[in-house]
């Protein structure tokens, strides 16, 4: 019965996390490099260029690939950038799927 309770508690606690974003954390060097490679696309979607462009925080969601939600420090405050990273077997590059600026 004790093991059954542990299993039930574990299963219940994990059920709320499936498909959701993990908590925000400092981005890895790999995540920062991926974002920097896409800076031009971010600027195009935002409709402006940024002198300051530093990833401050990232949350990740596992889907058919990964979504990375970045909080990025820019010249005038912060923007939020979502990058989709396809599964490796697709051989497709990461792409910017959304950019939210403070003025939008």
C-alpha positions as CSV (number, residue, x, y, z in Angstrom):
1,X,0.0,0.0,0.0
2,X,2.9,2.4,0.8
3,X,4.4,1.9,-2.6
4,X,1.0,2.4,-4.3
5,X,0.6,5.8,-2.4
6,X,4.1,6.9,-3.5
7,X,3.3,6.0,-7.1
8,X,-0.1,7.8,-7.0
9,X,1.6,11.0,-5.5
10,X,4.4,10.9,-8.1
11,X,2.0,10.4,-10.9
12,X,-0.4,13.2,-9.7
13,X,2.5,15.7,-9.2
14,X,3.9,15.0,-12.7
15,X,0.6,15.2,-14.5
16,X,0.4,18.9,-14.1
17,X,3.9,19.4,-15.7
18,X,3.4,17.5,-18.9
19,X,3.7,19.8,-21.9
20,X,4.2,22.9,-19.7
21,X,7.1,25.2,-19.5
22,X,9.8,24.5,-16.9
23,X,10.7,27.2,-14.4
24,X,12.9,30.1,-15.7
25,X,16.6,29.7,-15.3
26,X,19.8,31.3,-16.6
27,X,20.3,30.3,-20.2
28,X,23.1,27.8,-21.1
29,X,25.9,28.9,-23.5
30,X,24.3,26.8,-26.2
31,X,20.9,28.5,-25.7
32,X,22.6,32.0,-25.8
33,X,24.4,31.0,-29.0
34,X,21.2,29.8,-30.6
35,X,19.4,33.1,-29.7
36,X,22.4,35.2,-30.9
37,X,22.3,33.4,-34.3
38,X,18.6,34.5,-34.6
39,X,19.1,38.1,-33.5
40,X,18.5,39.4,-37.0
41,X,15.2,37.5,-37.2
42,X,14.2,38.9,-33.7
43,X,15.0,42.4,-34.8
44,X,12.9,42.0,-38.0
45,X,9.9,40.7,-36.1
46,X,10.2,43.4,-33.5
47,X,10.6,46.1,-36.2
48,X,13.7,47.6,-34.5
49,X,17.4,47.0,-34.0
50,X,19.0,46.5,-30.6
51,X,22.5,47.5,-29.4
52,X,22.0,45.7,-26.1
53,X,20.7,42.1,-26.6
54,X,21.4,39.8,-23.6
55,X,19.5,36.7,-22.7
56,X,18.6,37.0,-19.0
57,X,16.3,34.0,-18.4
58,X,14.9,31.0,-20.4
59,X,12.0,28.5,-19.9
60,X,11.8,25.4,-22.0
61,X,8.9,23.3,-23.1
62,X,9.3,19.9,-24.7
63,X,7.0,19.4,-27.7
64,X,7.8,17.8,-31.0
65,X,11.2,19.6,-30.5
66,X,11.6,22.3,-27.9
67,X,10.2,25.8,-27.3
68,X,12.6,28.2,-25.6
69,X,11.0,31.3,-24.1
70,X,13.7,33.9,-23.5
71,X,13.6,37.1,-21.5
72,X,16.0,39.4,-23.2
73,X,17.5,42.6,-21.9
74,X,17.5,45.2,-24.7
75,X,18.2,48.9,-25.0
76,X,14.8,50.0,-23.7
77,X,14.0,47.3,-21.2
78,X,13.0,43.7,-21.9
79,X,11.5,41.7,-24.8
80,X,10.3,38.1,-24.8
81,X,11.4,35.8,-27.6
82,X,10.1,32.3,-28.3
83,X,12.4,30.1,-30.4
84,X,11.3,26.7,-31.7
85,X,14.1,24.1,-31.9
86,X,13.0,21.2,-34.1
87,X,14.0,17.6,-33.4
88,X,17.5,16.7,-34.6
89,X,16.3,14.2,-37.2
90,X,14.4,16.9,-39.1
91,X,17.7,18.7,-39.8
92,X,15.8,22.0,-39.7
93,X,17.4,25.0,-37.9
94,X,15.8,26.7,-34.9
95,X,13.4,29.5,-35.8
96,X,11.9,32.5,-34.0
97,X,8.2,31.9,-33.5
98,X,7.2,35.0,-31.5
99,X,8.6,38.3,-30.2
100,X,6.7,40.3,-27.6
101,X,8.0,43.8,-26.9
102,X,6.9,45.9,-23.9
103,X,5.2,48.4,-26.2
104,X,2.9,45.7,-27.8
